[in-house]
């Protein structure tokens, strides 16, 4: 798991405003994608929904 994801999770648990949102610019989204696609339920649950939404946006 990319380190920044953990930082965001910890910030969400304690902040009372939206200051945690600045952490998103530091996220390694390539690392997140690599991690997510290795989960056993990704291809049966998330991938079909993601592809469906992408098709809707492009049409």
N, CA, C and O atoms as a GROMACS GRO file, in nm:
protein
  236
    1UNK      N    1   0.085  -0.118   0.000
    1UNK     CA    2   0.000   0.000   0.000
    1UNK      C    3   0.090   0.124   0.000
    1UNK      O    4   0.181   0.134   0.082
    2UNK      N    5   0.064   0.216  -0.091
    2UNK     CA    6   0.142   0.339  -0.092
    2UNK      C    7   0.130   0.412   0.043
    2UNK      O    8   0.021   0.422   0.099
    3UNK      N    9   0.241   0.461   0.093
    3UNK     CA   10   0.246   0.522   0.226
    3UNK      C   11   0.147   0.636   0.243
    3UNK      O   12   0.088   0.651   0.350
    4UNK      N   13   0.128   0.716   0.141
    4UNK     CA   14   0.040   0.832   0.155
    4UNK      C   15  -0.105   0.791   0.182
    4UNK      O   16  -0.179   0.866   0.246
    5UNK      N   17  -0.146   0.675   0.134
    5UNK     CA   18  -0.282   0.628   0.160
    5UNK      C   19  -0.303   0.608   0.310
    5UNK      O   20  -0.407   0.645   0.364
    6UNK      N   21  -0.204   0.551   0.375
    6UNK     CA   22  -0.213   0.534   0.520
    6UNK      C   23  -0.217   0.669   0.590
    6UNK      O   24  -0.293   0.686   0.685
    7UNK      N   25  -0.138   0.765   0.544
    7UNK     CA   26  -0.139   0.899   0.601
    7UNK      C   27  -0.277   0.963   0.590
    7UNK      O   28  -0.325   1.025   0.685
    8UNK      N   29  -0.342   0.946   0.475
    8UNK     CA   30  -0.476   1.002   0.456
    8UNK      C   31  -0.576   0.934   0.549
    8UNK      O   32  -0.660   1.000   0.610
    9UNK      N   33  -0.566   0.803   0.561
    9UNK     CA   34  -0.655   0.730   0.651
    9UNK      C   35  -0.639   0.776   0.795
    9UNK      O   36  -0.738   0.794   0.865
   10UNK      N   37  -0.516   0.794   0.839
   10UNK     CA   38  -0.493   0.842   0.975
   10UNK      C   39  -0.544   0.984   0.993
   10UNK      O   40  -0.600   1.017   1.098
   11UNK      N   41  -0.525   1.068   0.892
   11UNK     CA   42  -0.575   1.205   0.901
   11UNK      C   43  -0.727   1.207   0.907
   11UNK      O   44  -0.784   1.285   0.983
   12UNK      N   45  -0.792   1.123   0.828
   12UNK     CA   46  -0.939   1.118   0.829
   12UNK      C   47  -0.994   1.080   0.966
   12UNK      O   48  -1.103   1.122   1.005
   13UNK      N   49  -0.918   1.002   1.038
   13UNK     CA   50  -0.963   0.957   1.170
   13UNK      C   51  -0.955   1.067   1.275
   13UNK      O   52  -1.018   1.056   1.381
   14UNK      N   53  -0.879   1.173   1.247
   14UNK     CA   54  -0.858   1.274   1.352
   14UNK      C   55  -0.895   1.417   1.314
   14UNK      O   56  -0.917   1.498   1.404
   15UNK      N   57  -0.902   1.450   1.187
   15UNK     CA   58  -0.924   1.590   1.149
   15UNK      C   59  -1.070   1.631   1.167
   15UNK      O   60  -1.161   1.548   1.167
   16UNK      N   61  -1.088   1.760   1.182
   16UNK     CA   62  -1.224   1.814   1.193
   16UNK      C   63  -1.256   1.908   1.078
   16UNK      O   64  -1.360   1.973   1.076
   17UNK      N   65  -1.165   1.915   0.981
   17UNK     CA   66  -1.187   1.997   0.862
   17UNK      C   67  -1.142   1.919   0.739
   17UNK      O   68  -1.122   1.798   0.748
   18UNK      N   69  -1.125   1.985   0.628
   18UNK     CA   70  -1.086   1.913   0.506
   18UNK      C   71  -0.938   1.930   0.473
   18UNK      O   72  -0.899   1.916   0.357
   19UNK      N   73  -0.855   1.960   0.572
   19UNK     CA   74  -0.712   1.979   0.548
   19UNK      C   75  -0.644   1.854   0.495
   19UNK      O   76  -0.540   1.863   0.429
   20UNK      N   77  -0.700   1.737   0.522
   20UNK     CA   78  -0.644   1.612   0.472
   20UNK      C   79  -0.643   1.608   0.319
   20UNK      O   80  -0.564   1.534   0.260
   21UNK      N   81  -0.729   1.684   0.255
   21UNK     CA   82  -0.742   1.680   0.109
   21UNK      C   83  -0.613   1.720   0.040
   21UNK      O   84  -0.589   1.678  -0.074
   22UNK      N   85  -0.529   1.798   0.104
   22UNK     CA   86  -0.402   1.837   0.042
   22UNK      C   87  -0.310   1.717   0.025
   22UNK      O   88  -0.219   1.721  -0.057
   23UNK      N   89  -0.332   1.611   0.101
   23UNK     CA   90  -0.248   1.492   0.091
   23UNK      C   91  -0.270   1.416  -0.040
   23UNK      O   92  -0.182   1.342  -0.083
   24UNK      N   93  -0.386   1.434  -0.102
   24UNK     CA   94  -0.415   1.360  -0.225
   24UNK      C   95  -0.317   1.392  -0.338
   24UNK      O   96  -0.293   1.308  -0.424
   25UNK      N   97  -0.262   1.512  -0.338
   25UNK     CA   98  -0.166   1.547  -0.444
   25UNK      C   99  -0.037   1.468  -0.432
   25UNK      O  100   0.041   1.462  -0.527
   26UNK      N  101  -0.014   1.406  -0.318
   26UNK     CA  102   0.108   1.329  -0.296
   26UNK      C  103   0.088   1.179  -0.318
   26UNK      O  104   0.184   1.102  -0.304
   27UNK      N  105  -0.032   1.136  -0.351
   27UNK     CA  106  -0.062   0.994  -0.366
   27UNK      C  107   0.001   0.939  -0.494
   27UNK      O  108  -0.009   0.999  -0.600
   28UNK      N  109   0.064   0.824  -0.482
   28UNK     CA  110   0.118   0.752  -0.596
   28UNK      C  111   0.005   0.666  -0.653
   28UNK      O  112  -0.013   0.551  -0.613
   29UNK      N  113  -0.072   0.724  -0.747
   29UNK     CA  114  -0.190   0.654  -0.798
   29UNK      C  115  -0.153   0.531  -0.881
   29UNK      O  116  -0.234   0.439  -0.894
   30UNK      N  117  -0.033   0.529  -0.938
   30UNK     CA  118   0.012   0.409  -1.007
   30UNK      C  119   0.029   0.296  -0.906
   30UNK      O  120  -0.006   0.181  -0.934
   31UNK      N  121   0.083   0.329  -0.789
   31UNK     CA  122   0.097   0.230  -0.683
   31UNK      C  123  -0.038   0.182  -0.631
   31UNK      O  124  -0.055   0.064  -0.602
   32UNK      N  125  -0.132   0.274  -0.620
   32UNK     CA  126  -0.267   0.237  -0.576
   32UNK      C  127  -0.331   0.143  -0.678
   32UNK      O  128  -0.388   0.041  -0.640
   33UNK      N  129  -0.321   0.177  -0.806
   33UNK     CA  130  -0.379   0.092  -0.910
   33UNK      C  131  -0.316  -0.047  -0.908
   33UNK      O  132  -0.386  -0.147  -0.920
   34UNK      N  133  -0.186  -0.051  -0.892
   34UNK     CA  134  -0.116  -0.180  -0.887
   34UNK      C  135  -0.164  -0.264  -0.769
   34UNK      O  136  -0.184  -0.384  -0.782
   35UNK      N  137  -0.184  -0.199  -0.654
   35UNK     CA  138  -0.230  -0.269  -0.535
   35UNK      C  139  -0.374  -0.318  -0.552
   35UNK      O  140  -0.406  -0.432  -0.520
   36UNK      N  141  -0.461  -0.231  -0.600
   36UNK     CA  142  -0.603  -0.263  -0.612
   36UNK      C  143  -0.627  -0.378  -0.709
   36UNK      O  144  -0.706  -0.468  -0.680
   37UNK      N  145  -0.558  -0.376  -0.821
   37UNK     CA  146  -0.584  -0.479  -0.922
   37UNK      C  147  -0.533  -0.617  -0.879
   37UNK      O  148  -0.566  -0.717  -0.944
   38UNK      N  149  -0.455  -0.624  -0.773
   38UNK     CA  150  -0.409  -0.753  -0.721
   38UNK      C  151  -0.507  -0.814  -0.620
   38UNK      O  152  -0.493  -0.930  -0.584
   39UNK      N  153  -0.604  -0.737  -0.576
   39UNK     CA  154  -0.702  -0.790  -0.481
   39UNK      C  155  -0.788  -0.895  -0.551
   39UNK      O  156  -0.826  -0.877  -0.666
   40UNK      N  157  -0.819  -1.004  -0.481
   40UNK     CA  158  -0.892  -1.113  -0.546
   40UNK      C  159  -1.032  -1.074  -0.594
   40UNK      O  160  -1.083  -1.134  -0.689
   41UNK      N  161  -1.094  -0.977  -0.532
   41UNK     CA  162  -1.230  -0.940  -0.571
   41UNK      C  163  -1.235  -0.823  -0.668
   41UNK      O  164  -1.343  -0.779  -0.705
   42UNK      N  165  -1.120  -0.772  -0.710
   42UNK     CA  166  -1.118  -0.658  -0.802
   42UNK      C  167  -1.188  -0.691  -0.933
   42UNK      O  168  -1.275  -0.616  -0.978
   43UNK      N  169  -1.150  -0.803  -0.995
   43UNK     CA  170  -1.202  -0.834  -1.128
   43UNK      C  171  -1.349  -0.873  -1.127
   43UNK      O  172  -1.416  -0.863  -1.230
   44UNK      N  173  -1.401  -0.918  -1.014
   44UNK     CA  174  -1.542  -0.957  -1.011
   44UNK      C  175  -1.634  -0.846  -0.959
   44UNK      O  176  -1.753  -0.846  -0.990
   45UNK      N  177  -1.581  -0.753  -0.882
   45UNK     CA  178  -1.667  -0.650  -0.824
   45UNK      C  179  -1.637  -0.510  -0.875
   45UNK      O  180  -1.727  -0.439  -0.920
   46UNK      N  181  -1.513  -0.469  -0.868
   46UNK     CA  182  -1.480  -0.331  -0.903
   46UNK      C  183  -1.462  -0.307  -1.052
   46UNK      O  184  -1.517  -0.211  -1.106
   47UNK      N  185  -1.387  -0.392  -1.118
   47UNK     CA  186  -1.356  -0.370  -1.260
   47UNK      C  187  -1.481  -0.354  -1.346
   47UNK      O  188  -1.486  -0.260  -1.426
   48UNK      N  189  -1.583  -0.442  -1.334
   48UNK     CA  190  -1.702  -0.423  -1.418
   48UNK      C  191  -1.772  -0.289  -1.393
   48UNK      O  192  -1.821  -0.226  -1.486
   49UNK      N  193  -1.776  -0.246  -1.268
   49UNK     CA  194  -1.839  -0.117  -1.236
   49UNK      C  195  -1.759   0.000  -1.293
   49UNK      O  196  -1.816   0.095  -1.346
   50UNK      N  197  -1.628  -0.008  -1.281
   50UNK     CA  198  -1.542   0.098  -1.334
   50UNK      C  199  -1.557   0.108  -1.485
   50UNK      O  200  -1.572   0.217  -1.539
   51UNK      N  201  -1.553  -0.007  -1.553
   51UNK     CA  202  -1.566  -0.005  -1.699
   51UNK      C  203  -1.703   0.046  -1.741
   51UNK      O  204  -1.713   0.119  -1.840
   52UNK      N  205  -1.807   0.011  -1.669
   52UNK     CA  206  -1.941   0.058  -1.700
   52UNK      C  207  -1.950   0.210  -1.686
   52UNK      O  208  -2.007   0.277  -1.772
   53UNK      N  209  -1.892   0.264  -1.579
   53UNK     CA  210  -1.895   0.408  -1.559
   53UNK      C  211  -1.812   0.480  -1.668
   53UNK      O  212  -1.851   0.587  -1.716
   54UNK      N  213  -1.702   0.422  -1.704
   54UNK     CA  214  -1.619   0.483  -1.810
   54UNK      C  215  -1.694   0.484  -1.941
   54UNK      O  216  -1.685   0.582  -2.016
   55UNK      N  217  -1.768   0.381  -1.972
   55UNK     CA  218  -1.847   0.377  -2.095
   55UNK      C  219  -1.956   0.483  -2.092
   55UNK      O  220  -1.982   0.548  -2.193
   56UNK      N  221  -2.022   0.500  -1.976
   56UNK     CA  222  -2.127   0.600  -1.963
   56UNK      C  223  -2.073   0.740  -1.984
   56UNK      O  224  -2.137   0.824  -2.047
   57UNK      N  225  -1.955   0.766  -1.930
   57UNK     CA  226  -1.893   0.898  -1.943
   57UNK      C  227  -1.856   0.928  -2.087
   57UNK      O  228  -1.868   1.041  -2.133
   58UNK      N  229  -1.810   0.825  -2.158
   58UNK     CA  230  -1.766   0.845  -2.296
   58UNK      C  231  -1.880   0.848  -2.396
   58UNK      O  232  -1.859   0.885  -2.512
   59UNK      N  233  -1.998   0.812  -2.356
   59UNK     CA  234  -2.114   0.813  -2.448
   59UNK      C  235  -2.202   0.930  -2.427
   59UNK      O  236  -2.303   0.945  -2.496
   0.00000   0.00000   0.00000
